[in-house]
Amino acid sequence: MITGSFGSPFAFTQEDIDLAKLLVMREGVIEQTVQLTKERMTVGRHKHNDIVLNHAAVSGEHAIVTTILDDSFLEDLQSTNGTFVNGHRIGKHFLQNKDVIKMAKYHLEFVSDGIRPLAAAAATIPAMPVPPSPATVMAELPLCHIEVLNGTNAGKTLSLTKAVTSLGRPGVQVVVIARAIDGYSAAHVEGDKAPLLNGEPLPRQPQPLKAGDILDLSGIVMAFRATA
């Protein structure tokens, strides 16, 4: 794991060398373990797909998984019988650790143990604004950053270039900042004590961020700023 840190106990986790993978199961038996080694991997019944699911109810080209750095997105390719994640039919979906994808008789479990602290908090993460595609977000949304205002790391900054950035100390207090097509938002996803946004407890539902907003995570005070 490559970690950019402002010093213990506060750190930003940005990159991870562990590859995400899909566990392909049918009737509870794992038939394949597929690592997401390519940026685009197709799933379907036809043999030319990267992941072949041999069942009549699976479309020839059923879905595609796009992976950029440590973010993976699942998109249904207008399949006949649909693609479901955690019981809900999807068009496009930002995959998180332990998501279960259903295609006909197949269940595919998305495993990305290296993404922390999101992996530890997956059960509590609320529905986050997810961009329709990473390319669209990068092209249309102005870049912003976080600046530390106090302590030994005062003045240090972190660019919010990813679709999802986690801040804080796993197991104590974690905030997720999402970068989506309609702007940035923050949500409290881990820890009993809520961090503060402009002096008020940050809820677990995403809250829009605007330039100048102040976050307080366990006494570390940070400002949300637009990058010039």
N, C-alpha and C positions, 0 to 999 in steps of 0.2 A: 504494500500500500504506500502510495506517495502522499504525504500529509503536509499541508501548509499550516503552521501553527503560530498562534500568538502567545504561546507559553501555557503550561499547565496552570489551572485545570481547564483552560478554554482552548479549543482547537477547531479548525475547519478541515473536514475530510473532503478532498477534491477528486482524487483519482484512485483507481484500484486495478491491480494487475490480474485479479482472479476473473476468469471468463464466466459470464452467465451461461446457463444451459437450460435445456428443456428435457424433463423426464417424460417420455412417451409411454403411456399406460393404456392397457385394454383389459377390462374385467379385473382390475386390481393388480395386473402383472406388468412390470416394466419391460417393454419390448426394445426400447432404444434410450440411450442417453446422448443427446446431441448438444455439443458446445456451439455457442453462437459466435463462430470464428469469422463470419463474413458480415459486411454491412447490411446486405439484404439476403434473406433466406426465405424461400417459398415453401409453403406447406400445401399438400394436396394429394389426390389419388394417382395422378399420372407420374410415371417413373422419372421424368426429368426434374421433378421438384427436389429441393435439398432435403426435405423431410417428407417421406412417402407414407401416407396412411391408406392402407389397402382395405377400403370399405366402400360399398356402393353409394352410401349416403354422403360420402365426402366428395366435394366437387373436384374436378380435374386440377384446377388451381384455386384452392380454397381460401388461403390467407397468406400474408407476408409479415415477417418480423424484421424490422429495421433497427440496427444497433449503432449508436453513435457514442463513442467513449463508453461510459458505464450506464447509459440510458437506452432502453429497448422499448420499441413501440410495436404493437400488434394491430394489423389492419385487415379487416375482412374484404375479400375480393369479390363482393356481390355473390357469395356462395348461395346455392339453392336452399340449404337447410340452416345456414347461419353459423356464427361463431359466438360462443358464450364465455364470459369470464366471471368466475365466482357466482354463476347462476344468472347473469344478466347478459342479454344479447348486445353485442357491441358493433360499432362501425370502425372506430379507432380507439385504442386504449393504451395508456402509458403503463407498462408492466412494472410490478413491484414484487419483491421476494415473496414466494409461496402463492402467488396467483395461480388459480387452476383454470385452464382453458379447456372447453369441451367442444369437440367436433365429432358429430355422430356418436359412435361407440367409444371414441378415444377421449382420454383425459391427458392433458399435457401440463405438467407442473413447472412453472418458471422458478428457477433457483438462481439467486444472485447473492450468495452469502457475504460477498465482499463489500456490498453497499451498506455502510454504517454511518449514522445510526438508524437509517430508514428501515433496514432489515429487522432490527430489534423492535421498532415501533410500528411495523406494518399494520398490525391489528387496530391501532388507534388513529392512524392517519386519516383525516377526513378527505372527502372528494376534493382534490386540488384542481385548479384551473390548468388544463393541459393543452399545449399548443397543437393545432391541427398538423403541423409538421415543424421540425426544428429549423428548417431553412426559412420558412415564413416568419417565424419569431425573430431570427437573427436579422432578417432584412427589414422588418417593420418596427421593432420595439427598440427605443433608445436604451443604450447600455447604462446601468446604474452600478453603484458599489456601496459597500459598508465601510465606514471609518470608525476606528476605535477612538474614544474621547478621553479615557482615563487610564490610570495604571501605567505599568512599564511599557505597554504596547501602544500608548497614545500616539495617534498620527498614522498608524499602519492602516492599510486599506485592503479590501478584498473585492475584486470585480465579480459581479453576479452574472456570469456568462452562461451558466448551465440552466436547463429547464427546472431543475430542483437543486437547491443548495441547503445543506444542513449546518446549523450553528449550535454550539453548546457542548455540554458534557454528557455523553450517553449514560443513562441510568439516573441522572440527576435533573437535568433540564435541557431540553432540545427544542429548537425552533426550526421550522422548514420555511424557506423563502422560495416561492414558485415564480418562474418567469414565463408568462403566458401571453397570448396575442393581445389580451385586453389590459396588460400591465403586470405589475408585481403585486404579490400578496404574501402575508406571513401568517403562520398558524403554530400554536403550541401543540407538540405531538408527543412529548415524553417528559415525565417528572410530575410530582404531586404539586409543587409550587409553580404557579404561573409566572412567566416572565412579564415584563411591563412594556407596553407600547404607549408612549407619551404619558407615562405615569399611571396608566390603567392596566389591569390584568389582561393579558393577551388570551383570547379564547381559543378553543380547539378548532373552530371553523375559520377558514381563511379570511383575513382582513386586508383590504386594499392598502398599499403603501404609497405615500407621496413624498417628494423630496423634503428633507428636513425632519422627518419622523425620527423619534428617538426610541431605541430598544434597550432594555436593561435585562441582561441575562446573568443572574447570580452576581450582581454588582458590577459586571462589565458593561459599560455604557457605550452605545454605538449609534451613529447617525446614518440614516439611509439617504444617499445623495445621488443626484444625476451626474454622470460622467461628462465632462466638458468635451 
